[in-house]
Amino acid sequence: MIGIELPTLNTNDSSYTLVEWLVPDGGSIEGEEPLAVVETSKASEEIESTGPGILHVLVGGGQECRPGQTIAYLFESAEERDSYRASAATPAAASESPGAGPSITNAARALADRHGVSEAELRGLGRTVVRTADVEALVRRAASAPASPGRQLSKRQRTVGAVVTESMRTVPAAAAYAKVDVGQAEELARQLSERTGSFVSLPVLLIKAVARRHAAHPLMFAALTDDGAVRESERAHVGVTMDAGRGLYTPVVHDAAELSGDRIADLLTGFRSKAFRGTFQAGELTGANIMVAPHTTEGMVLATPIVFPGQTCVVSVGAVDDQVLLDAQGAPRTHRFVHLGLVYDHRVVNGRDAMALLKDVKEELEAPAALG
């Protein structure tokens, strides 16, 4: 008998939801293959078998589980499993017990999170499978009920709150800003979009520009360890803050310096779709060693985001601001500016280093030929 333990999928969560088993209880497994889908506050992840055997489920679909918990056993044969079940004091498969919770579809859970519908309310429906229509009915009933003092934050938003709290508690942050003329960068983005068919935007070029400065500014891509040392990274893995109305996500453009602008654009397009549907895989949300935070809604000029724990800085960009300036001949010309911000962990990065990175990224964007 081999126990299948749930690995740590998201260090910000103390519990996950086992959404469904991909192999039925008592089913035969040939080798390393997906067994179950587990959902964290950020993503869905498949748990794989470590080898062949007969599956014996301990945690049913729709139930909460925790990192390190044994969620199933693998037996060498059906006879060995039958013998275990016969000797067990209680039924082995939690999914077969009367108290097991319902299976909740991803779409239903995303809708429940969006409207603050609690786990207890979903279980109270008495459904074997909770679907979107069930959650919509709960929301309609809540809307017609007398107003309550407040509503429960979603699990995803509570996770965001925990990260923000940890950052504010542990990271002594400072900030610097630069004004950047992005007229040429916007023109390059337009040309790349026409040539490749990808949606190349200013944040795409900013990700590329930041990643290209990895070798020149290694502390900006480093991590401060518990013993006070600094662990530098070999490559630039740029996280991007993204909120499509279903909660904040931070997907990662891995090896961003090695990617073309249109490839980064395609990744961001896919990330936006996954942010809307809530279908990220854990690997898409891990590994960032620097963050880019676009705040490009019209009229938004400056932004000061948090430094994510485990990183040393985050680069922000506001919306484009048109300004009329006089050229060398005294004629008025419209210039397109953004404010580029850098929030940094002052334990690792000093103001001089922060301004040097901003200066380099500013130069990349104002003369952007290398970003294509």
Residue pairs with C-beta under 8 A, 6 or more apart in sequence:
1 73
1 74
1 75
1 76
1 80
1 84
2 50
2 51
2 53
2 73
2 74
3 70
3 72
3 73
4 35
4 47
4 49
4 50
4 70
4 71
4 72
4 73
4 74
5 68
5 69
5 70
5 71
6 16
6 38
6 47
6 65
6 66
6 67
6 68
6 69
6 70
6 71
7 47
7 67
8 67
8 68
9 16
9 38
9 40
9 43
9 45
9 67
9 282
10 16
10 40
10 41
10 42
10 43
10 159
10 282
10 285
12 41
12 42
12 159
12 162
12 163
13 40
13 41
13 67
13 159
14 66
14 67
15 64
15 65
15 66
16 38
16 39
16 40
16 64
16 65
16 66
16 67
17 38
17 39
17 62
17 63
17 64
17 65
17 104
17 109
18 36
18 37
18 38
18 39
18 59
18 60
18 61
18 62
18 63
18 64
18 65
18 71
19 36
19 37
19 38
19 39
19 44
19 61
19 62
19 103
19 104
19 106
20 36
20 37
20 61
20 103
21 35
21 36
21 55
21 57
21 61
21 95
22 34
22 35
22 36
22 37
22 46
23 29
23 33
23 35
23 36
23 49
23 55
24 55
25 55
25 56
25 57
25 93
25 95
25 96
26 54
26 55
26 56
26 78
26 81
27 54
27 55
28 52
28 53
28 54
28 55
29 35
29 49
29 51
29 52
29 53
29 54
29 55
29 74
30 52
31 49
31 51
31 52
32 48
32 49
32 50
32 51
33 48
33 49
34 46
34 47
34 48
34 49
35 46
35 47
35 48
35 49
35 55
35 72
36 46
36 47
36 71
36 72
37 44
37 45
37 46
37 47
38 44
38 45
38 46
38 47
38 65
39 45
39 106
39 109
40 282
41 155
41 156
41 158
41 159
42 156
42 159
42 249
42 280
42 282
42 285
43 279
43 280
43 281
43 282
43 284
43 285
44 106
44 279
44 280
44 281
45 281
45 282
47 71
49 55
49 74
50 74
51 74
52 74
53 74
53 75
53 76
54 74
54 75
54 76
54 77
54 78
54 80
54 81
55 72
55 73
55 74
56 72
56 73
56 74
56 75
56 81
56 84
56 85
56 92
56 93
57 71
57 72
57 92
57 93
57 94
57 95
58 70
58 71
58 72
58 73
58 92
58 93
58 94
59 65
59 69
59 71
59 72
59 94
59 95
60 93
60 94
60 95
60 96
60 97
60 100
60 101
61 95
61 100
61 103
62 100
62 101
62 102
62 103
62 104
62 130
63 94
63 100
63 101
64 101
64 119
65 71
73 81
73 84
73 92
75 81
75 84
84 92
85 91
85 92
91 97
94 100
101 119
101 123
102 122
102 123
102 125
102 127
102 128
102 129
102 130
103 128
103 129
103 130
104 112
104 122
104 129
104 130
105 129
105 130
105 131
105 132
106 277
106 278
106 279
107 131
107 132
107 277
108 122
108 130
108 131
108 132
108 134
108 135
109 278
110 246
110 277
110 278
111 117
111 132
111 135
111 136
111 139
112 118
112 121
112 122
112 135
112 138
112 154
113 154
113 155
113 156
113 157
113 246
113 247
113 278
114 154
114 245
114 246
114 247
115 135
115 138
115 139
115 142
116 151
116 152
116 153
116 154
117 135
117 138
117 139
117 142
118 152
121 138
122 130
122 134
122 135
122 138
125 134
125 138
127 134
153 161
154 247
156 246
156 247
156 248
157 247
160 247
160 248
163 306
163 308
163 309
164 306
166 309
167 173
167 306
167 307
167 308
167 309
168 306
170 309
171 306
171 307
171 309
171 345
171 347
172 345
172 346
172 347
173 306
173 307
173 343
173 344
173 345
173 346
174 343
174 344
174 346
174 351
174 354
175 304
175 341
175 342
175 343
175 344
176 341
176 342
176 344
176 351
176 354
176 355
176 358
177 302
177 339
177 340
177 341
177 342
177 358
178 339
178 340
178 341
178 355
178 358
178 359
178 361
178 362
179 337
179 338
179 339
179 340
180 337
180 338
180 339
180 340
180 361
180 362
180 365
180 366
181 335
181 336
181 337
181 366
182 202
182 320
182 336
182 337
182 338
182 365
182 366
183 335
183 336
184 365
184 366
184 367
184 368
185 202
185 205
185 365
185 366
185 368
185 371
186 202
186 320
186 336
188 205
188 261
188 368
188 369
188 371
188 372
189 200
189 201
189 202
189 204
189 205
189 261
190 200
191 372
192 198
192 200
192 261
192 262
192 265
192 372
193 199
193 200
193 265
195 262
196 262
196 265
197 262
198 261
198 262
198 263
198 265
198 266
198 269
199 265
199 268
199 269
200 261
200 262
200 265
201 265
201 268
202 296
202 317
202 320
202 338
203 240
203 268
203 292
203 294
203 296
203 317
204 261
204 264
204 265
204 268
205 261
205 365
205 368
205 371
206 292
206 294
206 315
206 317
206 340
206 361
206 365
207 238
207 240
207 253
207 256
207 264
207 292
208 256
208 257
208 259
208 261
208 264
208 371
209 361
209 364
209 365
209 368
209 371
210 236
210 238
210 256
210 290
210 292
210 315
210 361
211 236
211 238
211 253
211 256
211 257
212 236
212 257
212 364
212 370
212 371
213 220
213 357
213 360
213 361
213 364
214 220
214 221
214 233
214 235
214 236
214 257
216 360
217 353
217 356
217 357
217 360
218 232
218 233
219 230
219 232
219 312
219 348
219 349
219 353
220 290
220 312
220 313
220 344
220 349
220 353
220 357
221 232
221 233
221 236
221 289
221 290
221 312
222 230
222 231
222 232
222 233
222 289
222 312
222 348
223 230
223 231
223 233
223 289
223 310
223 311
223 312
224 230
224 231
224 312
224 345
224 347
224 348
225 231
230 348
233 289
235 254
235 255
235 257
235 258
236 255
236 256
236 257
236 289
236 290
237 252
237 253
237 254
237 255
237 256
237 287
237 288
237 289
237 290
238 252
238 253
238 256
238 288
238 290
238 291
238 292
239 250
239 251
239 252
239 253
239 288
239 290
239 291
239 292
239 308
239 311
240 250
240 251
240 252
240 253
240 268
240 271
240 291
240 292
240 293
240 294
241 248
241 249
241 250
241 291
241 292
241 293
241 294
241 305
242 248
242 249
242 250
242 251
242 271
242 272
242 275
243 249
243 275
244 272
244 275
244 276
245 276
246 275
246 276
246 277
246 278
247 278
249 271
249 274
249 275
249 280
249 285
250 285
250 288
250 291
250 308
251 267
251 271
251 274
251 275
251 280
251 284
251 285
252 284
252 285
252 286
252 287
252 288
253 259
253 264
253 267
253 268
254 287
256 264
259 267
260 372
261 371
261 372
271 280
271 284
274 280
274 284
288 308
288 311
289 311
290 311
290 312
290 313
290 314
290 315
291 305
291 307
291 308
291 311
291 313
291 314
291 315
292 314
292 315
292 316
292 317
293 303
293 305
293 314
293 315
293 316
293 317
294 316
294 317
295 303
295 305
295 316
295 317
295 318
295 319
296 317
296 318
296 319
296 320
297 319
298 319
299 319
300 318
300 319
301 318
301 319
301 321
301 339
302 316
302 318
302 339
302 341
303 316
303 317
303 318
303 341
304 316
304 341
304 343
305 314
305 316
305 341
305 343
306 314
306 343
307 313
307 314
307 343
307 344
307 345
308 314
311 345
312 344
312 345
312 348
312 349
313 342
313 343
313 344
313 345
313 349
313 354
313 357
314 342
314 343
314 344
315 340
315 341
315 342
315 361
316 340
316 341
316 342
316 343
317 338
317 339
317 340
317 341
318 338
318 339
318 341
319 338
320 336
320 337
320 338
321 336
321 337
321 338
321 339
322 334
322 335
322 336
322 337
323 334
323 335
323 337
324 332
324 333
324 334
324 335
325 332
325 333
325 335
326 332
326 333
327 333
340 358
340 361
340 362
340 365
342 354
342 357
342 358
344 353
344 354
364 370
364 371
365 371
